[in-house]
Amino acid sequence: MTTWFITGISRGLGLALARAVLAQGDSVIGTVRAGRPEITTGAERLQVLTLDMLDAPAVPAAVERAFALAGGRIDVIVNNAGYGLLGAIEPATDAELARLFEVDVFAPFRIIRAALPRLRAQGSGHIINITSIAGRAPGVGSGLYAAAKYALEGLSASLALEVGPLGIKVTAVAPGAFRTDFLSAHSIRHSAADAAYADSVGRSDAHFTAMAGRQAGDPDQAAQAILALARAEDPPLHLLLGSDALRRFRVKQETMAAEIEAWREVTLGTDYPA
C-alpha cells in the first residue's frame, strides 16, 4: 500500500486526488486549514492534519507528524495547497505578493526541505508539485500568480537533478482551467482594479468570471492522471493537464522559437571572439 501526503485536500483538485487515492486502496495523510474533507470511501485510511500554510514553523512540524503517522515512510508527497492572485501588477501591494509567495512557494519549499532527509534515508519517493499553466505560459492579469508558479517550476526542475541520483523522483504538474472552485473566493484573490488596464486586465478578469463553473478540465480525470504519474516507472519532470494547457504551451513554444531565431545573431554576438 502506497502512502501519500497531500496538502490542501478540503476542496478542488486536492479533494479529488485524495478520494481517488483512497478509492484505489492507498492511504492518505492530508492537510486542511479547518474542518474535515467530505470523504467517505476509504475514510479509515485517511488521516487529516490541520495546517495553515502561512504558519512557517507549523509546516515542517506537520511533515514530521505525517511521517510519524505513516510509520516513518511516505511514498508520494503532493504540494497542492495554494491560491491564485489575479489583477494588474502595478496596483498589487507588497503584502499581497508576500502572502502569495508564502503560501505558493515558501510552504512547498519548507515541506520539501523537511521531507528530504526522510526520503533520502528511504532511497525513494516522488515529490509532485502542482504548479499551473500560468507558470509556463503566463497570460494577462495573472502576473504575480505566474511569478509564484514560475518559481515552483524552477525549484522542481533543479531539485530533480539534485535528488534523482538518490532515487527520488520529482514532477511539476501544470494544470489548465479545471472545474473546481479555484475561481471562487475560497481560492482566488484580486488586487485592486486600475482603470488604466481596463482593456487588458479588465477583459481578462471578465473572462475568468465568465469561465467559473464552465472550465473544460475534469478534476476527477486530473486525479486519475496523477495516479498514473505516481505509478509510472519513469515519470516526466513536466506534465501538462488539460487541452487548454497544451494549447497555451504550444503557442508559447512556437512564439519563443521564432523569437530566438529572429535574434540569433545578437545572441551569438555576445561571446568573446574565438
N, C-alpha and C positions, 0 to 999 in steps of 0.2 A: 504493500500500500504506500502510495506517494503522499508525502506531507507538504502542503502548500501554506505559505504565509502571504496573505493578500491584504493590502491596505485599501481602505475605503470600500467596504462591502455593503454599505447600507442602501445603496441605490445604483442605478446605471450599470455600466459595464462590470464594475466590481461585484455587484449583486448577481448579475447574470453568470459571471465566471464562477463565483462561489457555489451557486446552485449546480452548475454543470460539473464542477469538480466533485462535489458530494454525490451527484447522481451516478457518476462512474465508479464510486466506491472508495475514493480517496478521502483524506482528512484535510480540514481547513482550519487554520488559525487566522482569524480576520480582525481588522480594526474598524472601529466606528467612532464617530465623535460623541454619539449619545444613542441610547436605546439599544434595540436588537433588531437585526435584519429579519425580513419576512421569509424565513426558510423553514420548510417542513421536512422534505425528503433528505434523509441523511443527517438530520439535525443532531443525532447522537455523536457524529464525527466532527461537529463544528464547535470551536471554542472562540469566544469573542472577547477582544480586549478593547477597552475604551481608550482612545488616544487622540489628542489634539496635535496635529502636525506643527502647530505654532509653538508648542512646548518643547523646546530643544532638548533639555535633559531627559524628557519622558520618552523621546523617540528611541534612543539606544537601549533604554531600560525596557521598552516594550519588546525589542528584538531579543534581549536576554530572556525575558519572560516567555516569549514564544518558543525559543529553543528548549527551555525547561519543560514547558507543557508538552513539547514534541518528543521528550525523552532524549534530547541532545542532538537530534538530526532533523533538518528541514531540507527538502529536495528542491523546491521551487519557491523563489521569492518574487512577488509581483508588486512593483511600485506603481499602484494605480491611483491612489488618493491625490486629488488636485482640483483646481478650478480654473476657469478662464477669466481673463480681463479684456474687455472689448472697449474700443474707443480710440480716438486720436492719441498720438504720442505726446504732443505738445502740452495739453492740459492735464496729463496724468501727474500725480503727486509722487514725491519720494516715498511716502508711506504706502501708497498703493503698489508701487514697484517692489518695495522691500517685503511687503506681505506676500505678494505673488511669488517671489523667488524663495522666500522662506518655506512656503508650502510645496511649490512645484519643483524646486531644485535642491535646496539645502536639506529638506526632510528625506528625500530619496538618497541623497549622499550620505546622510547620517545612518540610515538603515543599512546601506551597502557597507559602510565602514565598520559598523558594529557586527555585521554578519560575516565578513570576510575571514576573520580568524577561525570561525567555526567551519566555514565551507572549505577553507584550506586544510584543516585537520581531517575533514571527511574525504578530501580529494575529489569532490564532486559538488554539483549544484548548478542551478540555472537561474540567473537573475534576468527578469523580464521587466523592462522599464516601459511604461505606457507613455508615449510622447504624443505627437499629433502631426497631421499633415502640415499644420501651421509651422512646425519646426523643420520642415524640409522644403516646403513651397509656400511661404507666407503670402497672405492676402491682405488687402486693405482693411484697416480697422481692428487689426489684432497684433499690432507691432510688439507690445510688451509680452503678450502671451507667446508669440512666436519666439521672442528672445529667450524666454524661460525654457521653452521646449527645444530650441536650438542648443541650449546649454546641456540639457539632459541627453540629447542626441550625441553631442561631442563627448560627454563623460562616458557614455555607453561604448562608443567606438574605441576610445583609448583603453577603457577598462578591459574590453575583450582581449586586447593584445597583451595586457598585463597578466590576466588570470587564466587565459587559455592554456598555457603550459602547465598550470596547476590542476587541470581537469574541470575548471569551472566555465560554464557557458554564459554568454550574455546576448540578449536580443533587445533591440529597441523597436517597439511596435507602434506604428504611426497610424491611428485610425482617421478616417474622414468623418463625415457627419453621420452619427448613429441616432436612432430614435430612442433616446433616453431623455432625462430631464436636464441634460447638460446646459441647455439654453434657458433654464428656469432660474429663479432667484437662488435656488439651492446651490448651483454650481457655476453661475456666471455673475460677474460684476461689470459695471460700466464706469469708465472715467467720465469726467464732466464733458458735456457736449460743447462744441465750439462751432459757431456759425460759419467760420472760415473754411471748415471742412465738410460743409453740408453736402456738396456734390460728390464727395468721395466716401468719407467715413459715414456720413449720414445715410447714404444709399446702402452702404454695407450693413449698417445696423438694422435698417428696414428689411433687408434681405434675410438677416439672421432671425428677426422677429417672425417674418412670414414663414420661415422654414420650420420653426418649432412644431414638433409633432408630425412632420411630413418628411423627415430625413429618410434617405434611401437605405441606410445601414440598419441591419437587424442585430441587436446586441446579443441575442442568443446564438446567432451564427458566428459572431465575433468571438464569443466564448468558446465555441467548438474549434475555431481556428487556433486559438491559444492553447487548447488542449492538444491539438495535433502538433503544434510547435514544441510543446514540452515533451511529447513522446518521440520527437524526431532524433535520430542518431546524430545528424549533422545539421542543426538548426541554423537559420540565417542570422546574420547580425542585424539586418534591417528587414522588417516586414511591414508592408502596407496593408491596411484593411479598408475595403470599400472601393467601389468603382470610381467615386469622385476623387478619392485619394490617388488612385493610379493615374487618372486623367490629369490632375493638377501636377503631379510629379513629372509626368512625361512632357508636359508643356514646359516646365522649368528646365528639364534636361535639354530639350531642343533649343530653347532660348539661350541657355548657358553655352552650349556647344557652338552656336552661331556667333555669339559674342566673343568667345575665346578665340575663334578662328579669325574674326574681324580685327582683333587687336593682337594677333600672334606676333607680328614683327616688333611691336612695342614691348611685349613680354620678353621676347628673346634678346632685345637690345639692351637689357639692363645688366647683363653679365660683363665681367672684365673681358677684354679681348683675349682670344686664345693665344 
